[in-house]
Amino acid sequence: MVELTPSAARRIVQVVKSKPELKGLRLGVLGGGCSGLSYSILFDETQRSTDNIFELDGAKVFVDPKSLEILNGMTLDYKSDLMQQTFLIHNPNAKSTCGCGTSFSV
């Protein structure tokens, strides 16, 4: 299961409404980075038949089955302030992260 905060859901809905070809946000895990794995976060036009779909208030998040093994139990949040606008991943399965915060290990 992937949990969305209301802030993350609002941002996803906002972006999807501004670009009707988009269907939702895709979360994934890629090999690479200084700690071994890195997150992939991108808006996608396609919902695949094998995707796990998580929804809140009209926002859809797609996660492929292999990535869900690592992302299961995570929370997706969104932060917007004067310094940055970004999605934040709180993943209880991550055992360590790199100094720059872009990669992790399980």
N, C-alpha and C positions, 0 to 999 in steps of 0.2 A: 504494500500500500504506500502511496505517496500522498502526503497531506499538503494542501495549499492553504496559505493564510489568506484572509480577505484582501490584504494589500496586493499579494501576488495575483489573485484572481482578477481584481480590478484592472491591473496592468495588462494582463493577457487579453481580457475583453476589450480594453481600449485599443490595443494594437490590432487585434483581429478585426474590429469594427472599421479601423482606418484603412485596412487592406483586405477587401472581401475575398480575395483568392486564398487567404490564409485560413487554415482550419483549427490551428491551436499551436501550442508550444511543445516541442520535442525535447525530452531529456534523455541523455545517454551517457555512457562511460566509454572512454577511449583509452587504449594503451598509450603510454608516453608520459612525459613530464618527469621532473626530477624525483618524484616519489613513486613513479610506476604507472599511475592512472590519472586521467584528467576528465573533467566533466565536459559534456557537450550540451549547450543550451541554444536552441535556435527555433524560430517560428517556421512552421512547415505547412505546405499546401496539401499534403497527403496524409491521410490516416490509413495505416497499413492493416491488413486483416489480422496480423499477429500481435498488434499493439495492445498493451494494457492501457486503458483509458481512465483517467482520474478527472473528476469534474467538481467544480464549486462555482455557484452563481453564474453559470453560463460559460465559464472558462474551462477549456479542455487541455489536458496534458497527456502526451503520448509517450510511452516508455516501452522499448522493445523487451522481450522476455529475458535476454541475457543481461541487459543493464539492470533490470528489476531485481535480479539476484543481489546486486550490490547496493541498489538504491532503496530497497524495501525498508520502510520505516522512516524515511527521510521527510523533512518538511521543507517546502519551497516558500521563501518569503521574498518580498520586494522592498527595497529601500530607495528613497529619493530625498536628497537633501542638497544643500549648496555645493557639496564636494563631488557627489556622484549619484548616478541612477543605476541600480544593479539588482539582479536577482541574487539572493543568498540561499545557499544550500546548507542545511543542517542535517548531516548524515551520521547517524549513530553507528554505522558500520565502518566508518573511516577510523583507522587506528592511529594514523599520523598524517600530517600534511607538510608540505614544503614551506620554506620561509616566505615565499611570495604568495602562498595560499591558492595557487592554481592547480596543484596536483596533490594526490593523496595515495595512501595504501590501505589495504584491508587485511 
